[in-house]
Amino acid sequence: MLFSTATAARGGPPQGNGTHDAVGAAAHDARIKTGVGGPVPIAWREGTLTRAKEIESLSAWLGSGSVLTWPADDMLSAIDRHIEAAREAAGERRRWLGRLRDSASLERAISNLAAAEADLLQVAPPEYVLGQMPSLLNVVQRHLPPGDTRRLEFERLAADLGLPDGLATNRTREKPMSRTRRVS
């Protein structure tokens, strides 16, 4: 398996109960140094590579030794594996089955990036999670119906934290066309 991002940032063997080998460490170090990857000819694949690098950078920051106050090597290793799976999905170029195969690769990329983000939030310090609240609220509001108890609880929490009213769900949203007509 790969070294966790924390290991690369610390420049030494993993702490805690993570287990990694020297080959994995070299692969991880090479990936960190190679950049985003691509370019690739399909937009979702390019977006996957970009988001994977962003999550990888956040994971490296968290694992740098100055952010986390507890060993999180196992979780950081899981983030590395999800990032690698998303990159593999973005790099697949199989011609047989065409779109059917492409949709499976897209789902694999999306689900692994989502899992990496969830793992990142599990190990992130409260200050980071607080900074992500507007984005998290947006995701909750897009994916859960207005009466869902999980959504209601998250919105209550966001309101208690003092998020701007512009993110509230009870705000009436205009359709773009009505806004254009009003300006004209």
C-alpha positions in Angstrom: 0.0 0.0 0.0 1.0 3.6 -0.3 2.5 5.8 2.4 0.0 8.2 3.7 0.3 11.8 2.7 1.2 12.5 6.4 4.3 10.2 6.0 5.6 12.1 3.0 5.1 15.4 4.7 6.9 14.3 7.8 9.6 12.7 5.8 9.7 9.5 7.8 7.9 6.3 8.5 4.2 6.3 9.5 3.2 6.9 13.1 0.4 5.2 14.8 -0.8 1.8 13.5 -0.5 2.4 9.8 1.4 -0.2 7.8 3.2 0.7 4.6 6.0 -0.5 2.4 9.0 1.1 0.8 7.6 0.6 -2.8 4.4 2.3 -1.8 6.3 5.2 -0.3 8.2 5.8 -3.5 5.0 5.7 -5.5 3.4 8.2 -3.2 6.3 10.5 -3.3 6.5 10.3 -7.1 2.8 11.1 -7.4 3.1 14.2 -5.1 5.9 15.5 -7.3 4.2 14.8 -10.6 1.5 17.4 -10.3 -2.2 17.1 -11.4 -1.8 14.7 -14.3 -3.4 14.9 -17.7 -4.3 16.7 -19.8 -7.0 14.2 -20.8 -9.5 14.7 -23.7 -12.7 14.2 -21.6 -13.9 17.0 -19.3 -15.0 14.8 -16.4 -11.7 13.0 -16.4 -9.8 16.3 -16.2 -12.1 17.5 -13.4 -11.4 14.2 -11.5 -7.7 14.7 -11.8 -7.9 18.3 -10.6 -10.1 17.5 -7.6 -7.9 14.5 -6.7 -4.9 16.8 -6.5 -6.8 19.3 -4.4 -7.8 16.6 -1.9 -4.3 15.2 -2.0 -2.9 18.6 -1.1 -5.4 19.1 1.7 -4.4 15.6 3.0 -0.7 16.5 2.9 -1.5 19.7 4.8 -3.4 17.8 7.5 -0.7 15.2 7.7 2.2 17.7 7.9 2.6 17.2 11.6 1.6 20.7 12.5 -2.2 20.4 12.0 -3.3 17.1 13.5 -2.6 16.4 17.2 -3.3 12.7 16.9 -2.1 9.9 14.7 -4.3 9.6 11.7 -2.2 7.5 9.3 -4.8 4.9 8.7 -7.4 7.5 7.6 -4.8 9.4 5.6 -3.9 6.1 3.9 -7.5 5.6 3.1 -7.7 9.0 1.5 -4.6 8.1 -0.6 -6.3 4.9 -1.8 -9.5 6.7 -2.8 -7.5 9.4 -4.7 -5.6 6.7 -6.5 -8.8 4.8 -7.5 -10.3 8.1 -8.8 -7.2 8.8 -10.8 -7.3 5.2 -12.2 -10.9 5.7 -13.2 -10.0 9.0 -14.9 -7.2 7.4 -16.8 -9.0 4.3 -18.1 -9.2 4.3 -21.9 -11.1 1.1 -22.9 -13.0 1.3 -26.2 -15.2 -1.8 -25.7 -18.7 -1.1 -24.5 -18.1 2.7 -25.1 -20.4 4.8 -23.0 -21.4 2.0 -20.7 -17.8 1.6 -19.6 -17.3 5.3 -19.4 -20.3 5.7 -17.1 -18.9 3.0 -14.7 -15.6 4.9 -14.7 -17.3 8.2 -14.0 -19.2 6.6 -11.1 -16.0 5.1 -9.7 -14.3 8.5 -9.9 -17.2 10.4 -8.3 -17.7 7.9 -5.4 -14.0 7.7 -4.6 -13.6 11.5 -4.5 -16.6 11.7 -2.3 -15.2 9.0 0.0 -11.8 10.9 0.2 -13.6 14.1 1.0 -15.6 12.4 3.8 -12.5 10.9 5.2 -10.8 14.3 5.1 -13.6 15.8 7.1 -13.3 12.9 9.7 -9.7 13.8 10.5 -9.7 17.6 9.9 -9.5 20.0 12.8 -12.7 21.8 13.8 -11.5 25.1 12.3 -11.2 23.5 8.9 -14.7 21.9 9.1 -16.1 25.2 10.2 -14.6 26.9 7.2 -16.2 24.2 5.0 -19.7 24.7 6.5 -21.0 26.9 3.6 -20.0 24.3 1.1 -21.4 21.5 3.2 -24.7 23.3 3.6 -24.9 23.7 -0.1 -24.3 20.0 -0.7 -27.0 19.1 1.9 -29.5 21.5 0.4 -28.9 20.2 -3.1 -29.2 16.5 -2.2 -31.8 16.3 0.6 -35.4 17.3 0.3 -36.6 20.4 2.4 -38.5 18.3 5.0 -35.7 15.7 5.6 -34.7 15.7 9.3 -31.0 15.4 8.5 -31.2 18.5 6.4 -33.3 20.4 9.0 -30.7 19.6 11.7 -27.8 20.6 9.5 -29.5 23.9 8.7 -30.2 24.5 12.4 -26.5 23.9 13.1 -25.5 26.2 10.3 -27.8 28.9 11.6 -26.4 28.5 15.2 -22.9 28.9 13.7 -24.0 32.2 12.1 -23.8 31.3 8.4 -25.0 34.2 6.2 -28.7 34.3 5.4 -27.9 34.0 1.7 -27.4 30.3 2.3 -30.7 29.7 4.0 -33.2 27.4 2.3 -36.2 29.5 3.1 -34.8 32.2 0.8 -36.9 32.5 -2.4 -34.7 31.8 -5.4 -35.5 33.7 -8.6 -35.2 32.0 -12.0 -32.5 33.5 -14.1 -35.0 34.6 -16.8 -37.0 36.6 -14.3 -33.9 38.3 -13.1 -33.0 39.2 -16.6 -36.4 40.6 -17.4 -36.3 42.8 -14.2 -33.0 44.3 -15.2 -34.1 45.1 -18.8 
